[in-house]
């Protein structure tokens, strides 16, 4: 205080303690194509501001095995690519785990889990149809797994004829 007519000037010193900011991991997910590598992502945010935290290292595990780390971008998203997986077609619920260890600025985030979704590219071949004037049309197609060129059964193929989607699969 500089002082005035009533009070004399005074100074004091003290310590300011700045605590580490709490963090949260979220939006944990993974995608892969059958027979290819996976891409894993997670978002690290500051619990105080809900904003992404950049420049921090997030660790990933897939199916219980540590598979690597990635640094968060300016939005707080860490992306790890080229992860080997033997998971088959479908969703591996909870198969992806992300973690963040504390550093000098941020507290550790609790581990967060997400799903690995494995898809299979497909193609449709041998599309044909027959119809008589004024009658119903019969349409056929073959659905193939692109990687193996083998037929896929049990899936629905939709047809569009002259701009109108077929009412029946």
VOGU-3710 file (C-alpha; in Angstrom, 3 decimals, decimal comma):
1> xxxxxxxxxx> 0,000/0,000/0,000  1,479/3,377/-0,957  0,110/5,159/2,116  -2,024/8,294/2,457  -2,888/10,991/5,055  -4,391/8,370/7,380  -2,229/5,296/6,817  1,483/4,864/6,375  2,934/2,855/3,491  3,259/-0,898/4,034
11> xxxxxxxxxx> 4,728/-3,842/2,125  4,530/-7,575/2,707  5,745/-10,695/0,928  4,335/-14,201/0,768  4,264/-17,343/-1,279  1,767/-18,061/-4,048  1,153/-21,778/-4,501  -0,199/-22,814/-7,882  -1,614/-26,319/-7,914  -1,543/-28,720/-10,844
21> xxxxxxxxxx> -4,693/-28,566/-12,969  -6,972/-31,606/-12,940  -7,493/-33,400/-16,259  -10,003/-35,759/-17,820  -9,631/-38,252/-20,654  -12,608/-38,806/-22,927  -13,733/-39,670/-26,447  -11,538/-42,773/-26,421  -12,022/-44,816/-29,585  -10,341/-46,974/-32,174
31> xxxxxxxxxx> -11,014/-47,891/-35,781  -9,520/-50,557/-37,986  -10,160/-52,478/-41,169  -9,922/-56,280/-41,057  -6,302/-57,294/-41,657  -4,982/-53,732/-41,367  -3,654/-51,586/-38,516  -5,781/-49,592/-36,085  -5,944/-45,889/-35,272  -6,600/-44,994/-31,620
41> xxxxxxxxxx> -7,714/-41,580/-30,334  -8,406/-39,906/-26,990  -9,099/-36,340/-25,899  -7,381/-34,798/-22,859  -9,182/-31,811/-21,318  -8,605/-29,509/-18,381  -11,244/-30,158/-15,728  -11,212/-26,459/-14,833  -11,834/-25,076/-18,326  -13,135/-28,090/-20,305
51> xxxxxxxxxx> -10,676/-27,016/-23,016  -8,314/-29,428/-24,742  -4,807/-29,665/-23,288  -2,094/-29,591/-25,962  1,426/-30,966/-25,970  0,815/-33,777/-23,457  1,600/-37,477/-23,874  -1,262/-39,971/-23,730  -0,531/-43,707/-23,433  -2,672/-46,318/-25,179
61> xxxxxxxxxx> -3,355/-50,001/-24,558  -5,309/-52,324/-26,834  -6,774/-55,557/-25,495  -4,667/-55,206/-22,337  -1,343/-54,654/-24,120  0,486/-51,321/-24,161  0,758/-50,225/-27,810  2,317/-46,765/-27,670  1,934/-43,075/-26,935  0,804/-39,976/-28,806
71> xxxxxxxxxx> 1,090/-36,252/-28,093  -2,091/-34,177/-27,921  -2,712/-31,555/-30,605  -4,026/-28,018/-30,029  -7,528/-29,441/-29,414  -6,267/-31,970/-26,866  -6,673/-34,950/-29,222  -4,004/-37,668/-29,178  -3,945/-39,949/-32,243  -1,896/-43,137/-32,418
81> xxxxxxxxxx> -1,747/-44,748/-35,865  -0,336/-47,994/-37,197  -1,373/-50,124/-34,208  -1,241/-53,858/-34,944  -4,458/-55,698/-34,120  -5,739/-59,210/-34,519  -9,319/-58,241/-33,630  -11,915/-59,581/-36,015  -14,859/-57,872/-37,629  -17,151/-56,064/-35,157
91> xxxxxxxxxx> -16,868/-54,009/-31,980  -14,351/-54,773/-29,224  -16,185/-53,125/-26,322  -13,753/-51,485/-23,897  -10,752/-52,788/-25,838  -9,031/-49,382/-26,033  -7,629/-47,841/-22,830  -6,057/-44,373/-22,667  -4,092/-42,960/-19,733  -2,348/-39,718/-18,851
101> xxxxxxxxxx> 0,348/-39,527/-16,160  0,811/-36,346/-14,154  3,461/-33,790/-15,030  4,504/-30,510/-13,420  1,439/-28,651/-14,749  -1,318/-31,282/-14,774  -2,626/-34,021/-12,512  -2,989/-37,540/-13,877  -6,283/-38,397/-15,540  -8,160/-41,553/-14,634
111> xxxxxxxxxx> -7,867/-44,268/-17,269  -10,638/-44,087/-19,847  -11,898/-46,880/-22,069  -13,433/-46,955/-25,511  -14,367/-49,361/-28,252  -12,356/-50,621/-31,189  -14,585/-50,875/-34,254  -13,240/-53,184/-36,945  -14,891/-52,933/-40,355  -14,501/-54,810/-43,583
121> xxxxxxxxxx> -14,529/-53,062/-46,936  -17,083/-54,518/-49,327  -17,998/-54,294/-52,959  -21,089/-55,198/-54,936  -20,766/-57,060/-58,210  -22,981/-58,949/-60,630  -25,882/-56,517/-60,377  -28,707/-57,545/-62,682  -32,460/-57,569/-62,941  -35,392/-58,852/-64,919
131> xxxxxxxxxx> -38,941/-57,547/-65,253  -41,960/-57,752/-67,499  -43,837/-54,634/-68,520  -46,154/-53,597/-65,661  -44,912/-56,439/-63,425  -42,523/-56,711/-60,515  -38,788/-56,543/-61,065  -36,379/-59,155/-59,743  -33,030/-57,641/-58,820  -29,886/-59,547/-57,794
141> xxxxxxxxxx> -26,420/-58,571/-56,636  -23,389/-60,218/-55,073  -21,849/-58,684/-51,928  -18,110/-59,407/-51,619  -15,443/-58,866/-48,972  -12,999/-56,635/-50,859  -9,868/-58,127/-49,308  -10,708/-61,730/-50,171  -13,303/-61,408/-52,956  -15,438/-63,955/-51,128
151> xxxxxxxxxx> -19,203/-63,682/-50,899  -20,833/-62,329/-47,740  -24,135/-63,828/-46,657  -26,727/-62,614/-44,185  -26,418/-58,909/-44,995  -29,034/-56,663/-46,608  -28,369/-55,057/-49,982  -30,645/-52,153/-50,951  -31,531/-51,448/-54,562  -32,461/-48,203/-56,267
161> xxxxxxxxx> -34,336/-48,476/-59,550  -34,872/-45,323/-61,625  -34,181/-43,176/-58,551  -36,603/-45,055/-56,277  -35,352/-47,222/-53,457  -36,716/-50,764/-53,429  -39,365/-51,393/-50,769  -38,050/-54,891/-50,110  -34,503/-56,097/-49,546
//
